[in-house]
Amino acid sequence: DLNTKWSGEKMILIPSLIHDECDKGAVIKKFGKTMTKKFGVVALVSSALKAKAYSNYGSTVASTESIFDDILRLKSGETNNTLVIYNRYDGIDLPDESCRVLILDSLPYFDALSDKYEKSCRPSSETINRKIAQKIEQGLGRSVRGEKDYSVILIIGSDLVKFVKSIVTNKYFSPQTRKQIEIGFEIAEMAKDDVNPEEDPIRSIASLVNQSLIRDEGWKDYYCEEMD
């Protein structure tokens, strides 16, 4: 409904558009590490195999059995370990401090055989793209659960970045999500010029993330203006 005001604040960042060296590996290394954090970092990945890249840095990978306990731990403030959840894009609530940084890693997969069959027959079919877009939107919604909630969302994995960038596929997103992604492109354009050649480029991503976390007034005003 176009009359419903957008709710919550999402800073969508696509690190690879800001600097070539800010690829998937660099983001996983930076945000997958175990360190003292006041807020949760969560990665949604498409497969158990992709989750392994995170566990190499000490992240906790949620299993079907452990997922609810893992999320409870985040909510109770045990946030030093990044939590990795694979092939699950809905039914998970990560409000407020339980998740301030959400990583969306690679294109979602399908479970149902009929979906897989359709994907193999018509890899670019409209039905498939709509379902993929729906799963991505479900993923994007995990970390912002209310009007006052805010989160940074990092989009990594070349297949996912391509889906989000392409006019052929991003038209399947809601107007709100399209606008948030557009803001992400604008941030990327501005941030490109600010990358310090003397520093590791991933630091420029971290400082953008920080603008949301410290509730930078400039960022908040810019976001509200654009979204309105």
Secondary structure, 3 states (H helix, E strand, C coil): CCCCCCCCEEEEECHHHHCCCCCHHHHHHHHHCCCCCCCCEEEEECCHHHHHHHHCCCCEECCCCCHHHHHHHHHCCCCCCCEEEECCCCCCCCCHHHCCEEEEECCCCCCCHHHHHHHHHCCCCHHHHHHHHHHHHHHHCCCCCCCCCEEEEEEECHHHHHHHHCCCCHHHCCHHHHHHHHHHHHHHHHHHCCCCCCCCCHHHHHHHHHHHHCCCHHHHHHHHHHHC
